């Protein structure tokens, strides 16, 4: 039997989570991103928007997640020495946390970059020898004051 956990008796609290993830890519791919020479456009800006959209749809993607009313969200995608880093922050005033929203935001942002640069990453056999997704993890989680209505 599948079911969601009952959170109806829990108090509404301010909650915040930050997730971070990495996508390793080849040096030539990092250079193309930096030079804005990716055929599909700007992977950084596109990934940030994709991460925001994904955060709002987390409960549609993960069966046991509750619908969470996000009060704020942010996705920041940056180039690193090894590839790309995505940091996603989710905030709510609700009865359950926003860790999954932050994790989904970071992961979808990185998958968006991968999709946009995959033609640069493929080897002659169509594989991705340099491309690695992860780790993606919860960096911080906060639960604060009760909200009175």
C-alpha positions in Angstrom: 0.0 0.0 0.0 1.4 3.4 -1.0 0.5 6.4 1.1 1.8 9.8 2.2 2.7 10.4 5.8 0.0 12.4 7.6 1.5 15.9 8.5 -1.9 17.4 9.3 -1.2 17.7 13.0 2.3 19.2 12.6 2.6 23.0 13.1 3.4 25.3 10.3 7.0 26.4 10.7 9.4 28.4 8.6 11.7 25.9 6.9 14.7 26.3 4.6 17.0 23.8 2.8 20.0 24.2 0.6 21.3 21.5 -1.7 24.4 21.5 -3.8 25.6 19.3 -6.6 28.4 19.0 -9.2 28.6 18.1 -12.8 32.1 17.2 -14.0 32.8 18.0 -17.7 35.8 18.1 -20.0 38.0 21.1 -19.9 37.0 21.9 -23.5 33.3 22.0 -22.5 34.1 24.3 -19.6 35.8 26.6 -22.1 32.8 26.5 -24.4 30.5 27.5 -21.6 32.8 30.3 -20.5 33.1 31.6 -24.1 29.3 31.4 -24.5 29.9 29.0 -27.5 27.4 26.3 -26.7 25.1 25.6 -29.7 21.9 25.4 -27.6 22.5 28.7 -25.9 23.5 29.7 -22.3 23.6 26.6 -20.1 24.1 28.5 -16.9 21.0 30.8 -17.3 18.9 28.0 -18.7 19.9 25.6 -15.9 19.0 28.2 -13.2 15.5 28.6 -14.7 15.0 24.8 -15.1 16.0 24.3 -11.5 13.4 26.8 -10.3 10.7 25.2 -12.4 11.6 21.7 -11.1 11.5 22.8 -7.5 7.9 23.8 -7.9 7.0 20.4 -9.4 8.8 18.1 -6.9 5.6 16.5 -5.6 4.7 15.5 -9.2 8.0 13.8 -9.6 8.5 12.0 -6.2 5.4 10.1 -5.2 5.5 10.4 -1.4 6.4 14.2 -1.4 3.7 16.6 -0.2 2.8 19.7 -2.2 4.8 22.4 -0.5 4.0 26.1 -0.9 7.4 27.6 -1.6 7.7 31.1 -0.3 11.1 31.6 -1.8 13.5 29.7 -4.1 16.8 30.3 -5.7 19.1 28.4 -8.0 22.7 29.5 -8.6 24.8 27.7 -11.3 28.5 28.5 -11.5 31.6 27.1 -13.4 34.2 25.4 -11.2 37.6 24.0 -11.9 36.1 20.5 -12.6 32.8 21.5 -14.3 29.6 23.1 -13.0 28.1 23.5 -9.5 24.4 24.1 -8.8 23.2 25.4 -5.5 19.5 25.4 -4.8 17.7 27.0 -1.9 14.0 26.4 -1.0 12.0 28.1 1.7 8.4 27.6 2.9 6.1 28.1 5.8 4.5 24.7 6.0 4.1 21.4 7.9 6.9 19.6 6.1 10.4 20.4 4.9 11.8 21.4 1.6 14.9 19.2 1.3 13.5 17.3 -1.7 12.6 20.6 -3.5 16.2 21.8 -3.0 17.7 18.5 -4.2 15.4 18.3 -7.2 16.3 21.9 -8.1 20.0 21.3 -8.0 19.8 18.0 -9.9 17.6 19.3 -12.7 19.8 22.3 -13.1 22.8 20.0 -13.6 20.9 17.7 -15.9 20.0 20.7 -18.0 23.6 21.7 -18.4 24.4 18.1 -19.3 21.7 18.1 -22.0 22.9 21.4 -23.4 26.6 20.3 -23.6 26.2 16.6 -24.3 27.3 17.0 -28.0 30.6 18.4 -26.7 31.0 15.5 -24.2 30.4 12.5 -26.4 33.2 10.3 -27.5 33.2 8.6 -31.0 31.2 5.7 -29.4 28.5 8.1 -28.1 29.5 7.7 -24.5 30.4 10.4 -21.9 33.9 9.5 -20.5 34.4 12.8 -18.7 30.8 13.6 -17.6 29.9 12.8 -14.0 26.8 13.9 -12.1 27.2 14.1 -8.3 27.5 14.2 -5.6 24.2 16.0 -4.9 23.5 16.6 -1.2 21.7 18.6 1.3 24.1 21.3 2.6 21.9 22.9 5.2 18.4 22.4 6.7 16.7 24.8 9.0 13.4 24.6 10.9 12.3 27.8 12.7 9.5 29.6 14.4 5.9 28.5 14.5 3.6 30.7 12.4 0.3 31.8 14.0 -2.6 32.4 11.7 
